[in-house]
Amino acid sequence: MRFHRYRPRVWAAAAFVAVASLATTTLTAQTGTAGSLRAAPQVEAADEDDGADCPVPDPGGSTADSLLPDPFTRIDGTRITDTSDWRCRRAEIRELAEGSVYGQKPESPDSVTGTVSTTSITVNVTDQGRNASFSASVDLPSGPGPFPAVVVLGGFGADTSTIKASGAAVINFDPYLVGNEGTPRNNKQGAFYSIYGSSSSTGLLMAWSWGVSRIIDVIEQSDGSVLQADATGVTGCSRFGKGAFVAGAFDQRIDLTMPIESGTAGAPIFRGIPGENGSQPLSSAYSEQPWLGDAFGSFTSNPAMLPVDTHQIVAMVAPRGLFIMENPHIDWLGARSGSVAALGGAEVYKALGAGDNITYWSDVQDGNHCAARNEWRGPLQQHIEKFLLGTGDAPGAFRIAAGKSGNLSEWRDWQTPSLTDDGGTGGDTGGDTGGGGTEDACTATYQTINSWSGGFQGQVSVRNNGTGAINGWTVSMTLASGQSISSLWNGERTGTGGTVTVRNAPWSGSIAPHGTVTFGFTVTGNSATEPGNITCSSP
């Protein structure tokens, strides 16, 4: 017997409009040379929403705030102090986001069945007396399985050749099968709306997220000979980047989330869009397609009234892998607001001790929309190795295009707490209140990330060795003769050759006790000699 997970709905119970039951369509999967179908027994998807049992209080009426909401402050006004507190704080953010931005993602359905083969996945869903079916194709890498997999929404996402070359399968999922574009808000179409009603207030992005979750259900139910049940990523570009972003935030079984050029209604903070020249207006994104939930219409002209913003959606992914890729060459995509969302969400990653699990990359040369960029191929492989294959440990990085770099300090009035992991009380590590540090409070460790003929990419990890937070650091290093720094991110440098000094960027100066931040750089010249004489001081 199957039971719904209990999910308290104190303030935002969703009412779905009843529709006539849709007869189940039996989908026949195509089979390859080894493509025999494997019927999947029915099991509970226990970790889709780990905080489903957390009671969420009524948030009351919202008040206008032009700054980003504090991700660490509960609805009742108290701040979390321990890493274990994040579980239910995340549940609060989830409820607020569903109620004001995306619409509700329903609880696990009454029944999910399906098949997994070497070429396809079929999904059959029954809930509330209605049913619907859809399918996705599977493209396996070479070698023996089972394989981790990346769900690619709409055929546009991270470079599939790199995904397969890294050892992961590609699941090609057409999100229009569960939530079709080109429909009015009161007559939405697709498998999701066949079950939950064509006039459901849930937007397409959440419907697409629901579809990804049901695919994962079926993978979990399979015999595990084709795809691994515990190693799934999701990616998409443009509108499908919006969908990948939401899917990763609202299903905690997704190990690696990779939204690309998601634009307004994706990663960029809602509060930043009105002030970012050339970015797609909120009202335009809301009306172009029913991507966002119906409730968001009340906030398009005044996002300061929103109880959440996208830095908190970034935080919902924590501590799992997140690789945000953006295009700074197209103003419509709002990359500056995207960088603020990533920087704000990264504060939660750092507080949870997972600062190396988030990467943001907008420093790219190719300005074409949804291009397969050379700058992203290496990091893409590293992220797959780290989060899906378990064979890598490359740290996350922030490479923000100079012309689209947001300043988190202009968007927050809250500090990042130093969370304990044993129920104790932590302190604050962020904000503009300063903090103590001594000359030997930090250490700097160098690592070569990549090298080629005539240059290399390096990274320095700055660690706080003290028992108190530090706010500000300076690293000095010496380059070999003939070497010159051509670019540097997540820090501010003085000099390009010889002795180079790097100070923290406005967003990277705060380090919790025993925490780390990183900065990266590329060097032209001899790649055989690493930088030497590396020292760190604070402040």
N, C-alpha and C positions, 0 to 999 in steps of 0.2 A: 504494500500500500504506500502511496506517495503522499507526503504532506507538504503544504506550503511552508516556507520559512516564515516565521513570525516577523512582521515588519511594522512597528508602531507608526501610526499616522495621526499624530495629535492635531496637526494643523492643516495638512494638505491632502486629505483623502481624495483620490481621483474618482470621478464618476464617469464611467464609460457608457456611451449610448449603445443600446441593444440593437443588433442587426441580425438579419437572417443568417442562419448557419450556412457556412460555405462547405460544400462537399469536398472531401479530401481528394486532391489530384495525385495519383501515383506517378512519381517521376522515375523513369528508368535511367540509371546511370550508364554512361558509356564505359566499356571495359577495354583495357589494353591487353598486352600479352600476359600480364599478371594481374588483371583487373577484376578478379572475382569479387562480388559484393560480400561484405561482412555485416550481417545484421547486428544491431547494437542493442544490448540489454539496457533497460532503463535504470538510471542512477540519479542521485541528487547532486546538483551542482553546488557544493557546499561553500565554495569560496568566491562566488561571483560578487557577493556583497558581504564582506566579513562583519560589518557593523549593523547588519539588519536587525539585531535585537536591541540596539541602543535606543532608548526613548528620546524623542526630540521634542523639546518644549515649544509652545507657541511663541514665535518670534515677535508677535505684536506688530504694530505699524512701523514702517520704515521711515527714517528721517534722512534728508539729503546730506550727503557727505561726498565732497569732490575727491577725497583721498581714498586709497584702496582700503577695504575692510581688513581688520587684523585677523589673519588666519589662525592665530593662537588664542583668541578670546572667544569663549563660549557664548551662546545666546543669552545665558543668565548673567553675563558680564565678568565672570571669573576667567582667569587664564590657565591654560594647561601647564603643568609643571613636570610631567613625566612622559616618557615616550609612549607608555601604555595609554595615556590620555588621548593620543591622536586618533585612535580607533573610533571613539564616539564623537570626537570633534569633527572628524571626516564625515561621519554620518549626518551631523548637523549641516555641514556644507552641502552634502548631497541633497538633502531635503530642500534647502534654500534654492539651490540651483535648479532642481526639478520644478519647484513652485513658481519661480520667476523667470527662468531662462529657457529650459528645454522641454518641459512637460515631463510627466511621470514615466519612468521605466517600470513596467509591471513586475511583480514578483515572479519567481520561477513558475513557468506554466505547469498545468496539471500533468501534461505528458509531452515529452520530446523524444522522438525516435528517428532513426535514420540509418544510413549506410555510409561507409568509407571504403573507397577503392583507390587504386593507384592513379585513377584519372578523375574521380569525382566524389562529391559528398552530397547526399540527399538529406533533407531536413523535413520532418513532419511534426507540426506543433498543434496541440489541442489545449484549449484553455477556455473557461467560462462557457463550455458547451459548443464552442466553435472551433474550426480547424482550418489550417492552411499549410501549404508546402512550398518549398523552393529548393534550389540546388546551387552548387558552386563547383567549378572545375579545379583539378589538382594537377600541378606540374612539379614532378619530383626531380631532385638533383641526381647526379650519378652516384653510384655506390650503394651499399646495402643500407636498408632502413632499420628501425623506424627513424623518421626525421622530425626535427622541429619544423614549424611552419610559420609563415608570415601571411596573414590575410591581406590581400591587396584590394582595396575598394575601387570599383569602377574602372580597373585597368590602368589607373594613374597613381603611382606612388613611388617608393624607393626603387632604385634600379633592380629589376628582377634578375638580370644576368649576374649581378653581384650577389644577390640573395642566394641564388642557386649555387654559384661558385663557392660561397662560404659554407655550403652544406645544409641549407634549409630549403624546404619545399615552399612553393608558392600556391596559395589558395586564391583563385580569382573569383571574387564575390561581386555580383552586380547588385548594388544596394537598391536599385529601382524595383527589384523583385519584392522587396518588403515595404518600400515607401517610394512611390513614384513622384517625380517632379511634374510640373505643368498642371497641377490640380488645385482647385480652390481649397481654402482652409476648412470649409464645411463639407468637403467631398473628397477627402484624401483616399488614395488607392494603394494597394499592395498588401502583402501577406499580413503585416502588422495590423493594418486598418480593417482587414477582413475579419480579424478576431476581436479587436478592441473598438471598432466603430469608425466609420468614415469621417465623423465629425469629432473624433478624439482631439483633445487640446494638445496632445503630444506632437512635437515637430518631427520632421524627417530625420534630423541628426540623431535623435534618440531612438527612432524606429530603426535606423541603420545599425546603431549600437546594439539594439535588441537582436537584430539578425546575426551579428558577429557572435553574440553570446550563445545563440542557439546552435551555431556551427561548432562552437567549442563544446557544447553539451554533447553533440554527436561524436566528436573526436574522443571525449572522455569515455563514452559508452562503447567505443570500438575495442577490438582485441589488441590494439597497440602495435600491430605488425607493420602498419604503413606510416602513421603519424604519431608522434609523442603527445601525450595528453597534458604534459606539464611544461611545455616549451612553445608558447605561442606569441607571435608578434602581430602588430597591425599597422598598416600604413595607407596613405592616400595623399593625393595632391589636389589643391584648389578646394572645390566643394567637398571632394572626398577626403581632403586633409582635415576639413572641419569634422567630418564623420569619424575619421580615425582618432582624432583628439578626444572626442566624446566617448567613443568606444573604449579607449584605454583608461579613461577616467572612471567609467562606470562599470567596469568588470575587472576585479582584482586578480583574475586568473591570467590576464594578459601580462606577459613578462616584459615586453618591449613595445613602446608606443612611438610611432614615427610620423607625425603630421608634417606635411610639406606645403608651404605657401598657402596656408589656410585662410588668411585674410579675415575680414570682419565676420563675426559669428564663429571664428575659429579661435586661435590662440591670443590674438591681440586684445589688450584690456579694453572693455567697453567704454570706460571713462576717458581713455586716451583718444579714441577715434574722432570725436568732434573737433579736437584741436590739432589733429595730424593732417596737414595739408595734402589733399589729393586722395585720401583714403576713402573707401566706400562708406557712405553714411550708414548709420544704424538702421534708419528707416528704409533705405534701399535694400540692405541685406534682408530685412524682415519681409519686405514685399516682393523681392525677386522670386523667391520660392519659399514655401512653408518650412524652411529649415529649422527655425527656432519655434519654440512652443508659443501657443496663442497668447499666453500671459505676457510675453516679452513686448508685445505691442504697446503696453502702458509705459514702457521705459525708453522707447526710441528717441524721444525728445528730451529726456532727462535721465541719463544713466546714473547720475549721482544718487538717485533714489533706489538703485538696485541694492539688495542686501548682500550680494556676492559680486565677484568679478573673476576674470579668467586666471589671475594668478592663483586663486584658490582651486580652480579646476586643474591647473598644473600640479598643485599640491596634492590633489586627490590621487594622482598617479604614484606619489612617493610611498615607499622607497623604491618602487620598481623602476625599470629602465625607461628613460624618456630622451628622445633625440628629436629636437625641433629644428627643422630646416626652413629657412625663409629666403625670400628674394628681395633685396633692397632696391632693385632697379625699377620696380613697378610700384608707384606710390599707392595705387588702389589697394594694395595688399596690407598696408599698415604695419610695416616691419618695425618701426620705432615702438609702437604700442605692443608689438609682439615681444620685443626685447624686455620691456618692463614686466610683462606677464611672466616671462621665464626667470628674470632676476628675482621677482617677488616670490614665485613658487620655489625657487632654489633655496630660499631662506628656510622653508620647511624641510627640504631635503637635508640641509646642513644641520638643522636642529635634531633631526632623526639619526644623524651620523651617516647619512647616505649622500653626501655632497658630490661624490664621484659618480653618481648614477644618473646625472642629468647633463645633457649637452645641448647647447644652442648655437646654431651656425648660420649666420647671414653674410659672412664675408666671402662672397663668391663673385666671379667675373662675368659669367654668362647671365644675361638679363632675360633670356627667353623663359616664358612661363612653363613650369613643370619640366624643365630640361633635366637630363641625366648628367649631373655635374661631376667633373673629375674631383673637385675638392671634397665631395661627400663619399666617394667610393671607399676610400681607406677607412674612415670612421664608421661607415655602414658595416663593413666587414668586422671591425673591432667590436661593434655593439652586438652583432649577431653572435660572435664568438663568446662574448662576456655573458649575455643575458639568455641566449637560447641554447648554445652548445656547452657552456660552462668551461670553456678552454682558455678564456682570456681574462685579463684584469685591467684593461686600459682605462684610465680615469676619464671622467667627463671633462668637457672644456667649454668655454664660452668664447666664440669667435664672432664678434659683433661688428658689422660694417660700420665704419667711422661715421658715415652720413646718416645712419639710422640707429644710433645708440641712444637709448632712453636712460634716464637717470632715476633710479628707484627712490633715492632720497627725496625727490620732489613729489613723490606719490604716496609716501607713508609717514605716519606720525607714531608708529608702533616700533617696538624693539623686538629683536629675535631672542627668545629665551634660551638659556642653557638647560636643556631638559635632562633630568636624571633618568635612570632606567630601573629604579628600584622603589618608586613611590615617594622619593624625597622631593624637596623643593629646589627648583633651579633658579638661576639668576637670569639677567638679561645680557645679551651680547651684541645687540644691534642698535640701530637708531643713531642719533647724533649726540648722545650724552657723554661720549668719550669713554675712556677705559684705561686701565693700567697696563703697563708692559715694561719690561726691562730689556737691556741690550742683548741678553742671551735668552730672552723669553721665546724666541722663534728660531727654527732651523730651516734651511732651504736645501732641497734634494733635487738633483737634475736627472732627467730621463730623456733619451732620444726616442722620439715617437716614429720617425720615418727618415730615411736618407736616400739620396740620389746623387748622380754625378753632378757636382757643382753646388751642392747645398744639402740642408737637412732641416727637419722640424724638431724642435725641442720643447720640453715642458719642465717647469720648476714647481714643486709642491712646497708650499710654505706651511709649516706646522707650528701651532701654538703649544709649547711645552709646559706652560705654566698652569696654575690652578685658577687663574682669573682670565676673563676675556681680554683680548687685545683689540684695539681699534686703530689700525694703521701699521704698516710694515714697509721695510725697504730692503731690497735684495741687491747685492753688488756681485758682479761676475766679470770674468775676463775672457774675451774672445781671442783666438789665435790670430796671428798676423795674416791679413788677407781676408779674414771673415768679416761679414757685415750683416747686421739685422735688417731684414727687408720688411718685416711686419711683426707686430706684437699685439696680443689681445689679453684682456682681463688684467691689465696693468698699464702704467704710464712710464715710459722710459726716458732716460737722459743719455744721449749718445747712441751711436750705432756700431762702433767698433772699439777695440781695445777694452778699457774698463767701462762697463755699462751699468748704470743704476736703474733699477725698476722699482717704482713705488706702486702701492695699491691703487686700483681704480676706485671711483666713488662707491661702487657697489661691492667691492671685494676686500675692504679693509677690516671688517669685523670677523674675528675668528674665535669660536668658543674654545674653552679649555680642551686641549688634546685634539682639537679639530684642525682641518687643513683647508686651504684654498690653493688653486693652481693658476698659473699664467703660462701662456704658450707663445711661441715665436718661430719664425722661419729665418734661416741664415743662408746667405750666398757665400760661396767659397769652399775651402777644403772641408769635406764631410767626415774626415777621419779623426779630427781632434775635437773633443768635447770642451765646452766652456769650463774654466777652472777658477779657483779662488772664490768660490761661492759662499757668501756670508749673508746673514739676515739680522736685522735689528728692528726693534719696535719700541715706541712709535717712530 
